Amino acid sequence: MRVAAACSCSTALTPLPACPLVVDTSGLWFRPEGAGYICGISPPESEDADDLPLEPEHAQFEERLWPVLASRVPAFEALRQTRAWAGYYEYNSYDHNGIVGAHPQIPGLVFANGFSGHGLQQSPAVGRAVAELIVHGGYRTLDLAPLAFERIARGQPVLELNVV
Ligand SMILES: Cc1cc2nc3c(=O)[nH]c(=O)nc-3n(C[C@H](O)[C@H](O)[C@H](O)COP(=O)(O)OP(=O)(O)OC[C@H]3O[C@@H](n4cnc5c(N)ncnc54)[C@H](O)[C@@H]3O)c2cc1C
């Protein structure tokens, strides 16, 4: 299953210095992006069909996203939406975590995928680990063995609960 993400790019009148990535308890997330902010929310699983059309639902911004943004950050009451789009997350429905490392049976096939919405922050470490695996034949600085493909065959998920 893939998760469709509805995202909007918005600017607030009041700058928020050092604003981190914030994930609200509703599932809405926002963070700085260029001169403004980017925010998004995924539909509930019951409304997340695999063949959803990739069209933004523009009404969602005012009805669903803005009220949450304004209650979390009062300065967001004065924001305006500048762009919106919809897309698919690369998504591991098994345990919502990356699958990293060599395939157990196919020589030369190395996984680095399935990051489920948190791959950007993990990419420096994953890139280094996969490079070590290819060059040295094993991890040197960070042991990413818990993310190996074999966990799926063994039925041992590494469950990520914070999925946006
Ligand atoms: C709106 C949005 C906001 C996000 N914000 C954050 C964040 O704040 N922090 C964070 O950690 N993560 C964030 N993520 C998640 C992060 O972007 C992904 O986890 C990360 O990009 C995954 O990297 P990847 O290389 O595994 O996959 P991708 O970046 O999806 O790259 C896969 C590539 O494979 C190509 N491809 C697909 N199929 C084929 C094919 N058959 N043949 C050839 N090429 C193919 C695609 O075109 C694509 O270029 C966000 C994602 C979205 C959509």
The ligand as a Gaussian input file, in Angstrom:
#p B3LYP/6-31G(d) Opt

LIG

0 1
 C        6.324000      15.939000       0.888000
 C        7.353000      15.083000       1.563000
 C        8.020000      15.576000       2.671000
 C        8.977000      14.804000       3.303000
 N        9.607000      15.330000       4.408000
 C       10.536000      14.581000       5.040000
 C       11.201000      15.105000       6.204000
 O       10.936000      16.213000       6.676000
 N       12.132000      14.324000       6.795000
 C       12.434000      13.075000       6.327000
 O       13.284000      12.414000       6.905000
 N       11.841000      12.558000       5.229000
 C       10.893000      13.275000       4.578000
 N       10.247000      12.753000       3.480000
 C       10.564000      11.384000       3.066000
 C       11.803000      11.332000       2.199000
 O       11.714000      12.296000       1.177000
 C       11.893000       9.903000       1.619000
 O       11.913000       8.969000       2.711000
 C       13.177000       9.767000       0.805000
 O       13.182000      10.692000      -0.261000
 C       13.266000       8.345000       0.271000
 O       14.421000       8.236000      -0.538000
 P       14.585000       7.047000      -1.537000
 O       15.838000       7.337000      -2.304000
 O       14.462000       5.756000      -0.823000
 O       13.295000       7.127000      -2.477000
 P       12.855000       8.258000      -3.494000
 O       13.349000       9.603000      -3.046000
 O       11.364000       8.060000      -3.652000
 O       13.640000       7.872000      -4.830000
 C       13.228000       6.771000      -5.614000
 C       13.651000       7.089000      -7.037000
 O       13.433000       5.939000      -7.845000
 C       12.831000       6.360000      -9.047000
 N       12.076000       5.207000      -9.564000
 C       10.929000       4.680000      -9.102000
 N       10.571000       3.622000      -9.817000
 C       11.511000       3.461000     -10.761000
 C       11.705000       2.532000     -11.804000
 N       10.862000       1.511000     -12.017000
 N       12.804000       2.662000     -12.582000
 C       13.687000       3.663000     -12.366000
 N       13.549000       4.602000     -11.382000
 C       12.481000       4.479000     -10.596000
 C       11.938000       7.519000      -8.679000
 O       11.666000       8.339000      -9.791000
 C       12.827000       8.237000      -7.648000
 O       13.727000       9.161000      -8.253000
 C        9.290000      13.507000       2.824000
 C        8.615000      13.003000       1.687000
 C        7.643000      13.780000       1.083000
 C        6.933000      13.219000      -0.132000

